[in-house]
């Protein structure tokens, strides 16, 4: 048998709905945060690959310049 509460049932039900809403909002927020972290990790990996490519281009240009200087020294000297 259920124990009778004092007062109206409408005084207690909104609190249950509010806590359920808060829990649902926390779950949605957690999922959004996880999605954001995954996207940020993808962006970081892409930036690392881009940085490697940029350094490769810089070293390639520097080696071409050094080869051109060395070639002009050998031909001229």
C-alpha positions as CSV (number, residue, x, y, z in Angstrom):
1,X,0.0,0.0,0.0
2,X,1.3,3.4,-0.9
3,X,2.1,5.9,1.7
4,X,0.1,9.1,1.4
5,X,1.9,12.3,0.9
6,X,1.0,15.6,2.5
7,X,-0.1,18.2,0.1
8,X,-0.9,18.2,-3.6
9,X,0.7,15.8,-6.0
10,X,1.4,18.8,-8.3
11,X,4.0,20.0,-5.8
12,X,6.2,17.0,-6.3
13,X,6.0,16.0,-10.0
14,X,7.6,19.2,-11.4
15,X,10.8,18.4,-9.5
16,X,10.9,15.0,-11.0
17,X,10.5,16.4,-14.5
18,X,13.1,19.1,-13.8
19,X,15.7,16.5,-12.7
20,X,15.0,14.4,-15.7
21,X,15.4,17.4,-18.0
22,X,18.7,18.3,-16.3
23,X,20.0,14.7,-16.7
24,X,19.0,14.7,-20.4
25,X,20.7,18.0,-20.9
26,X,23.9,16.7,-19.2
27,X,23.9,13.7,-21.5
28,X,23.4,15.8,-24.6
29,X,26.2,18.2,-23.4
30,X,28.5,15.2,-22.8
31,X,27.9,13.9,-26.3
32,X,28.4,17.3,-27.9
33,X,31.7,17.6,-25.9
34,X,32.9,14.2,-27.1
35,X,32.0,15.1,-30.7
36,X,33.9,18.4,-30.3
37,X,37.0,16.6,-29.0
38,X,36.9,14.1,-31.9
39,X,36.7,17.0,-34.4
40,X,39.5,18.8,-32.7
41,X,41.7,15.7,-32.7
42,X,41.1,15.4,-36.5
43,X,42.0,19.0,-37.0
44,X,45.2,18.6,-35.0
45,X,46.2,15.6,-37.0
46,X,45.5,17.5,-40.2
47,X,47.6,20.4,-39.0
48,X,50.5,18.1,-38.1
49,X,50.4,16.6,-41.6
50,X,50.3,20.1,-43.2
51,X,53.2,21.2,-41.0
52,X,55.3,18.2,-42.2
53,X,54.4,19.0,-45.8
54,X,55.4,22.7,-45.3
55,X,58.7,21.8,-43.8
56,X,59.3,19.3,-46.7
57,X,58.6,22.2,-49.1
58,X,61.0,24.5,-47.3
59,X,63.8,21.9,-47.2
60,X,63.2,21.1,-50.8
61,X,63.4,24.8,-51.8
62,X,66.6,25.3,-49.7
63,X,68.2,22.2,-51.2
64,X,67.4,23.5,-54.7
65,X,68.9,26.9,-53.9
66,X,72.0,25.2,-52.4
67,X,72.4,23.0,-55.5
68,X,72.1,26.0,-57.7
69,X,74.7,27.9,-55.8
70,X,77.0,24.9,-55.8
71,X,76.6,24.4,-59.5
72,X,77.3,28.0,-60.3
73,X,80.5,27.8,-58.1
74,X,81.7,24.7,-59.9
75,X,81.0,26.1,-63.4
76,X,82.4,29.5,-62.6
77,X,85.4,28.5,-60.7
